[in-house]
Amino acid sequence: MTEKVFAHSLRHMDRARQVVPRGVTSAKRAGLRPTPLAFAGASGSRITDVDGNEYIDYVAGYGPMLLGHQPPSVIEAVRGQLAAGVLYGGQHEAEAELAERLVRLVPSAERILLNVTGSEAVQAALRIARAATGRKGIVKFEGHYHGWLDPVTANGPGSPAGSGAAPRPVVAEDHSEVGPHLLVCPWNDTAALADLLARHGAEVAAVIMEPVAVNGGNLFADDGYLAEARRLCDRYGCLLVFDEVVTGFRLGPGGAQQRLGVVPDLTVLAKALGSGFPISAVVGRAEAMRVAEGPVAHAGTYNGNALSVVAANATLDVLETERDTLYPRLERLSGELATGVNECADRRGVPLRAYRAGAVIRLHWGAPDPVRTYADVLAGRGEPLRELSENLVRNGVHARESGLWYVSAAHSDNDVARTLSAFDRALAETAE
């Protein structure tokens, strides 16, 4: 069955493995069952593989496709820019336009720097924080993900949870060289953060977190936690950095900080900003960003490249002008999908729960209910989710094996109904 339905994808992977490690150019793609798929096209809420199989897509390019695949106004804008130029090695007016849009939309944004990927924008934010404070220490949280680059590739999703007082032991990933200045803290634990900063605050340049721990389980903080983190950073003179690579624009036009009412000093944005075109940004208070006028020399050949900037402007134009209808619709569709998943699990007696943050859904299998902490997330079972992902693919739904789903503005009520029908079949097959 697998060989027939996915024959071309299987042949592609055989070919790719001869010249590409694991056959993929981003390691997380290697785990998809029954095989990593090769795709031929995508439009709206659908994606089609090289065997002609069509799927309702909830991978969304790992998050960027908030408007769906090939959003017409974005593609039209990029086509127009292609006729004018791709990379100037200089400035263009769309850069200032994009910066003005971000200042208008994102509460923390007074000054803007552009990058290409979220990982490098995180590094730029940490460098800015160190220059602004004259300190070296960085506090990160267990289960939070801030890209694949040193020095913060440690204690990410899937790493074991520590115990006892913070800072917790540093668990480096992928042979990274984390360095001596990283302090790891449990998230959503006010006392732990307060204690850590009481002992190390004079050394800390930045406290960086996902304001909603999407990568760490799609968890919201307890009431008051983010506000207390803000207060503690002010008390000890360190910068609060929100990594909104995922939550930026997905939880609202101003991101999680707008929705939750806590404004950081610096924010990292990416993914949904460019509708699939590679772009990221560090935004922040003018006082904190002043170091980017010297001594921090922010550099990058592709920073502000014309195609990505034009795509971002076109994306934000849709999010801004249609905010009153687009976001309520995303909330409704993702809410119906999460509710339907939970009802299906209840009917079949399966210990699975869907947790939702805006247009992001995360499935947990066998975890405590409710899932509140990173330790709760780790108590869940990964293998059934991987089997469920394979069965979903066989039933026409493209979803990540981690159980992280992205709902887009291109999804319809019919998509949700068809997804829930396919999910019921896939869950039955998995439960067997």
C-alpha positions as CSV (number, residue, x, y, z in Angstrom):
1,M,0.0,0.0,0.0
2,T,2.7,2.5,1.0
3,E,4.8,1.7,-2.0
4,K,1.9,2.3,-4.4
5,V,0.4,5.5,-2.8
6,F,3.7,7.2,-2.0
7,A,5.9,5.7,-4.8
8,H,7.3,9.0,-6.1
9,S,8.0,10.4,-2.6
10,L,9.8,7.1,-1.8
11,R,11.9,7.4,-4.9
12,H,12.6,11.0,-4.2
13,M,13.9,10.1,-0.7
14,D,16.0,7.3,-2.1
15,R,17.6,9.8,-4.5
16,A,18.0,12.6,-2.0
17,R,19.6,10.4,0.6
18,Q,22.5,9.8,-1.8
19,V,23.5,13.5,-1.5
20,V,21.6,15.0,1.4
21,P,22.0,13.7,5.0
22,R,18.7,12.0,5.9
23,G,17.3,13.1,2.6
24,V,16.0,16.4,4.1
25,T,17.4,19.9,4.5
26,S,15.7,20.5,7.8
27,A,16.1,17.7,10.3
28,K,12.6,17.8,11.7
29,R,11.1,16.8,8.4
30,A,12.9,13.4,8.5
31,G,10.4,11.8,10.9
32,L,7.2,12.0,8.9
33,R,5.6,8.6,8.4
34,P,5.2,6.6,6.3
35,T,7.9,8.6,4.5
36,P,8.8,12.2,4.3
37,L,6.7,13.5,1.5
38,A,7.9,15.5,-1.5
39,F,5.5,18.1,-2.7
40,A,4.6,19.4,-6.1
41,G,2.3,22.3,-5.2
42,A,0.0,24.0,-2.7
43,S,-2.9,26.5,-2.8
44,G,-5.1,27.8,-0.1
45,S,-5.6,25.2,2.6
46,R,-4.4,22.3,0.4
47,I,-1.1,20.8,-0.5
48,T,-0.3,18.1,-3.1
49,D,2.5,15.6,-3.2
50,V,4.4,14.3,-6.2
51,D,2.2,11.3,-6.3
52,G,-0.9,13.5,-6.8
53,N,-2.2,13.0,-3.3
54,E,-4.0,16.1,-1.9
55,Y,-4.1,16.9,1.8
56,I,-5.8,19.5,4.0
57,D,-2.7,21.1,5.3
58,Y,-2.1,21.9,9.0
59,V,1.7,22.0,8.8
60,A,1.5,25.4,7.1
61,G,5.2,25.4,6.2
62,Y,5.9,24.9,9.9
63,G,3.9,28.0,10.7
64,P,4.5,30.8,8.2
65,M,1.4,30.3,6.0
66,L,-1.1,32.1,8.2
67,L,-3.0,33.4,5.1
68,G,-2.8,29.9,3.5
69,H,-0.7,28.9,0.5
70,Q,-0.2,31.3,-2.4
71,P,-2.3,34.2,-0.9
72,P,-3.2,36.3,-4.0
73,S,-2.3,39.8,-2.8
74,V,1.1,38.6,-1.5
75,I,2.0,36.7,-4.7
76,E,0.9,39.7,-6.8
77,A,3.1,42.0,-4.8
78,V,6.1,39.7,-5.2
79,R,5.6,39.3,-8.9
80,G,5.6,43.1,-9.2
81,Q,8.8,43.4,-7.3
82,L,10.5,40.7,-9.3
83,A,10.2,43.0,-12.3
84,A,12.0,45.7,-10.4
85,G,14.7,43.8,-8.6
86,V,15.5,41.2,-5.9
87,L,18.5,42.3,-4.0
88,Y,20.0,45.8,-4.2
89,G,22.8,45.8,-1.7
90,G,21.2,49.1,-0.6
91,Q,17.9,50.5,0.8
92,H,14.5,50.7,-0.7
93,E,11.3,52.4,0.3
94,A,9.5,49.3,1.2
95,E,11.8,48.8,4.2
96,A,10.7,52.0,5.9
97,E,7.1,51.1,5.1
98,L,7.5,47.7,6.8
99,A,9.1,49.3,9.8
100,E,6.2,51.8,10.1
101,R,3.7,49.0,9.9
102,L,5.4,47.0,12.7
103,V,5.5,50.1,14.9
104,R,1.8,50.5,14.3
105,L,0.9,46.9,15.1
106,V,3.3,45.6,17.7
107,P,3.1,47.2,21.2
108,S,6.8,46.9,21.9
109,A,8.0,48.1,18.5
110,E,9.6,51.6,18.4
111,R,12.6,50.6,16.3
112,I,13.0,47.8,13.9
113,L,15.9,45.6,12.5
114,L,15.4,43.1,9.8
115,N,16.9,39.6,9.5
116,V,16.1,36.5,7.4
117,T,15.4,33.7,9.9
118,G,14.0,33.6,13.4
119,S,17.2,31.8,14.7
120,E,19.5,34.7,13.7
121,A,17.0,37.3,14.9
122,V,17.1,35.8,18.4
123,Q,20.9,36.1,18.3
124,A,20.6,39.7,17.3
125,A,18.2,40.4,20.2
126,L,20.5,38.8,22.7
127,R,23.5,40.8,21.3
128,I,21.5,44.0,21.6
129,A,20.5,43.1,25.2
130,R,24.1,42.5,26.2
131,A,25.3,45.7,24.6
132,A,22.4,47.7,26.2
133,T,23.0,46.3,29.7
134,G,26.8,45.7,29.7
135,R,26.1,42.1,31.0
136,K,26.4,38.7,29.6
137,G,23.9,36.4,31.3
138,I,20.9,35.0,29.5
139,V,17.9,33.4,31.3
140,K,15.9,30.9,29.2
141,F,13.2,28.5,30.2
142,E,12.8,24.7,30.1
143,G,10.9,23.5,27.0
144,H,11.1,26.9,25.2
145,Y,12.7,27.0,21.7
146,H,14.7,29.9,20.4
147,G,16.2,28.5,17.2
148,W,19.0,26.2,16.3
149,L,22.0,28.4,16.8
150,D,24.4,28.6,19.8
151,P,24.2,29.8,22.6
152,V,20.6,29.0,23.3
153,T,20.2,25.6,21.8
154,A,19.7,24.0,25.2
155,N,16.8,22.7,27.3
156,G,14.4,22.8,24.4
157,P,11.3,20.8,23.7
158,G,11.8,17.2,24.6
159,S,14.7,17.8,26.9
160,P,14.3,16.4,30.4
161,A,12.8,18.7,33.0
162,G,15.0,19.5,35.9
163,S,14.2,19.5,39.6
164,G,15.1,21.7,42.6
165,A,16.1,25.3,42.6
166,A,16.9,27.3,39.5
167,P,19.1,27.6,37.6
168,R,18.6,24.1,36.4
169,P,21.3,22.0,34.7
170,V,22.0,23.1,31.1
171,V,21.1,20.3,28.6
172,A,22.9,21.2,25.4
173,E,21.3,19.9,22.1
174,D,22.8,18.8,18.8
175,H,26.4,19.1,20.0
176,S,26.0,22.8,20.5
177,E,28.5,24.9,22.5
178,V,26.2,26.7,24.9
179,G,28.8,28.7,26.8
180,P,29.0,29.7,30.5
181,H,26.4,32.5,30.6
182,L,23.1,30.6,30.1
183,L,20.8,30.2,33.1
184,V,17.9,27.8,32.8
185,C,14.7,28.3,34.8
186,P,11.3,26.4,34.9
187,W,8.6,28.5,33.2
188,N,5.4,29.6,34.8
189,D,7.0,29.5,38.3
190,T,7.2,33.0,39.7
191,A,9.1,32.0,42.8
192,A,11.8,30.2,40.8
193,L,12.4,33.2,38.5
194,A,12.4,35.6,41.5
195,D,14.9,33.5,43.3
196,L,17.1,33.1,40.3
197,L,17.2,36.8,39.7
198,A,17.7,37.6,43.4
199,R,21.0,35.6,43.2
200,H,22.1,36.3,39.6
201,G,20.2,39.4,38.5
202,A,23.2,41.7,38.4
203,E,24.7,39.4,35.8
204,V,21.7,39.0,33.6
205,A,21.3,40.9,30.3
206,A,18.1,39.3,29.1
207,V,15.2,37.0,30.1
208,I,14.0,35.4,26.9
209,M,10.7,33.4,26.7
210,E,7.9,32.4,24.4
211,P,5.0,34.4,26.0
212,V,2.8,31.4,25.1
213,A,4.9,28.3,25.2
214,V,3.8,26.9,21.8
215,N,6.9,24.8,21.3
216,G,6.8,23.7,24.9
217,G,3.3,22.4,24.7
218,N,1.0,25.3,23.7
219,L,0.7,26.5,27.3
220,F,-0.5,29.8,28.5
221,A,1.1,31.3,31.6
222,D,-0.9,31.6,34.8
223,D,-2.6,34.9,35.5
224,G,0.0,37.4,36.6
225,Y,3.1,35.5,35.6
226,L,4.1,37.5,32.6
227,A,3.4,40.8,34.5
228,E,5.6,39.6,37.4
229,A,8.4,38.6,34.9
230,R,8.1,42.2,33.6
231,R,8.4,43.6,37.1
232,L,11.3,41.4,38.0
233,C,13.2,42.4,34.8
234,D,12.6,46.1,35.7
235,R,13.8,45.5,39.2
236,Y,17.1,43.9,38.3
237,G,17.8,46.0,35.2
238,C,17.6,43.2,32.6
239,L,15.7,43.2,29.3
240,L,12.6,41.1,28.8
241,V,12.6,39.5,25.4
242,F,9.6,37.8,23.9
243,D,10.2,35.2,21.2
244,E,7.1,35.7,19.1
245,V,8.5,33.8,16.1
246,V,5.3,31.6,16.3
247,T,2.8,33.7,18.2
248,G,3.6,36.9,16.3
249,F,0.5,37.7,14.2
250,R,-1.1,34.3,14.9
251,L,-2.6,35.3,18.3
252,G,-3.6,38.7,16.9
253,P,-2.2,41.5,14.8
254,G,0.0,42.6,17.7
255,G,1.0,39.1,18.8
256,A,0.8,37.6,22.2
257,Q,2.0,40.8,23.9
258,Q,-1.1,42.7,22.7
259,R,-3.4,39.9,23.6
260,L,-2.0,39.3,27.1
261,G,-1.2,42.9,27.9
262,V,2.5,42.7,28.8
263,V,5.0,44.6,26.8
264,P,8.6,43.3,26.6
265,D,11.7,45.4,25.8
266,L,12.6,43.4,22.7
267,T,10.5,41.1,20.5
268,V,11.6,38.6,17.8
269,L,9.2,38.1,14.9
270,A,9.3,35.7,11.9
271,K,7.2,33.0,10.3
272,A,3.7,34.5,9.6
273,L,5.4,37.9,8.9
274,G,6.4,36.9,5.4
275,S,3.7,34.3,4.2
276,G,6.5,31.9,3.4
277,F,9.1,34.3,2.2
278,P,12.1,34.3,4.5
279,I,12.1,37.3,6.8
280,S,12.4,38.0,10.5
281,A,12.7,41.1,12.7
282,V,13.9,42.3,16.1
283,V,11.7,45.1,17.3
284,G,11.9,47.0,20.6
285,R,11.9,50.1,22.7
286,A,14.0,52.9,21.2
287,E,16.1,53.1,24.3
288,A,17.1,49.4,24.1
289,M,17.6,49.5,20.4
290,R,19.8,52.6,20.5
291,V,22.9,50.4,20.7
292,A,22.2,49.3,17.1
293,E,23.4,52.7,16.0
294,G,26.7,51.7,17.6
295,P,28.4,49.7,19.1
296,V,26.2,46.8,17.7
297,A,26.8,46.5,14.0
298,H,23.7,44.6,12.7
299,A,24.7,43.0,9.4
300,G,23.4,40.5,6.8
301,T,23.6,40.4,3.0
302,Y,19.9,39.4,2.7
303,N,18.5,41.6,5.5
304,G,15.7,43.7,4.0
305,N,15.8,41.9,0.6
306,A,13.2,43.4,-1.6
307,L,11.1,40.2,-2.2
308,S,10.7,39.3,1.4
309,V,10.0,42.9,2.5
310,V,7.3,43.4,-0.1
311,A,5.8,40.0,0.8
312,A,5.7,41.1,4.5
313,N,4.1,44.4,3.6
314,A,1.4,42.7,1.6
315,T,0.9,40.2,4.4
316,L,0.5,42.8,7.1
317,D,-1.8,44.8,4.9
318,V,-4.2,41.9,4.9
319,L,-3.9,41.3,8.6
320,E,-4.4,45.0,9.4
321,T,-7.2,45.8,7.1
322,E,-9.1,42.5,7.7
323,R,-8.4,42.2,11.4
324,D,-12.0,42.6,12.5
325,T,-13.1,39.6,10.5
326,L,-10.0,37.5,10.0
327,Y,-9.1,36.9,13.6
328,P,-12.6,36.1,14.9
329,R,-12.9,33.6,12.0
330,L,-9.5,32.0,12.9
331,E,-10.6,31.8,16.5
332,R,-13.9,30.2,15.5
333,L,-12.5,27.6,13.1
334,S,-9.6,26.6,15.4
335,G,-12.0,26.4,18.3
336,E,-14.4,24.1,16.4
337,L,-11.5,22.0,15.3
338,A,-10.0,21.6,18.8
339,T,-13.5,20.9,20.3
340,G,-14.2,18.3,17.7
341,V,-10.9,16.6,18.3
342,N,-11.6,16.4,22.0
343,E,-15.2,15.1,21.4
344,C,-13.8,12.5,19.1
345,A,-11.3,11.4,21.7
346,D,-14.0,11.2,24.3
347,R,-16.2,9.0,22.1
348,R,-13.4,6.6,21.5
349,G,-12.1,6.6,25.1
350,V,-8.7,7.8,24.0
351,P,-6.5,9.8,26.4
352,L,-5.9,12.6,24.0
353,R,-6.5,16.3,24.4
354,A,-6.2,19.3,22.1
355,Y,-5.0,22.6,23.6
356,R,-5.4,25.8,21.6
357,A,-3.7,29.2,21.5
358,G,-5.3,31.3,18.9
359,A,-4.9,29.6,15.5
360,V,-2.4,27.1,17.0
361,I,-3.5,23.6,18.3
362,R,-1.3,21.1,20.1
363,L,-2.4,17.5,20.8
364,H,-1.3,15.7,24.0
365,W,-1.7,12.0,24.4
366,G,-1.7,10.5,27.9
367,A,-0.6,13.7,29.6
368,P,-2.3,15.0,32.8
369,D,-5.4,17.0,32.2
370,P,-5.1,19.9,32.3
371,V,-1.6,20.2,30.9
372,R,-0.1,23.2,32.8
373,T,3.6,22.6,33.1
374,Y,6.5,21.4,30.9
375,A,6.7,18.3,33.1
376,D,3.1,17.6,32.3
377,V,3.9,17.8,28.6
378,L,6.8,15.4,29.0
379,A,4.4,13.0,30.8
380,G,2.5,12.5,27.5
381,R,3.3,9.8,25.0
382,G,5.0,10.6,21.6
383,E,4.6,7.3,19.8
384,P,0.8,7.4,19.5
385,L,1.0,10.9,18.1
386,R,3.5,9.7,15.5
387,E,1.2,6.9,14.6
388,L,-1.8,9.3,14.5
389,S,0.2,11.6,12.1
390,E,0.8,8.7,9.7
391,N,-2.8,7.6,9.8
392,L,-3.9,11.2,9.2
393,V,-1.7,11.4,6.1
394,R,-3.3,8.2,4.8
395,N,-6.7,9.9,5.4
396,G,-5.8,13.1,3.5
397,V,-4.7,15.4,6.4
398,H,-1.1,16.7,6.5
399,A,-0.1,17.2,10.2
400,R,3.1,17.2,12.1
401,E,4.1,14.1,14.1
402,S,4.5,16.3,17.2
403,G,0.8,17.1,17.3
404,L,1.3,20.8,16.6
405,W,-1.3,22.1,14.1
406,Y,-1.6,25.5,12.4
407,V,-4.9,26.8,11.2
408,S,-4.8,29.3,8.4
409,A,-7.2,32.0,7.1
410,A,-7.6,29.8,4.0
411,H,-9.2,26.9,5.9
412,S,-13.0,26.7,5.5
413,D,-15.9,25.2,7.5
414,N,-15.9,22.3,5.0
415,D,-12.2,21.8,5.7
416,V,-12.9,21.5,9.4
417,A,-15.7,19.1,8.8
418,R,-13.6,16.9,6.5
419,T,-10.7,17.1,8.9
420,L,-12.8,15.9,11.8
421,S,-14.2,13.0,9.8
422,A,-10.7,12.0,8.7
423,F,-9.4,12.5,12.3
424,D,-12.1,10.1,13.6
425,R,-11.0,7.4,11.2
426,A,-7.3,8.0,11.9
427,L,-7.8,7.9,15.7
428,A,-9.7,4.7,15.4
429,E,-6.9,3.2,13.4
430,T,-4.3,4.5,15.9
431,A,-6.3,3.3,19.0
432,E,-6.3,-0.2,17.6
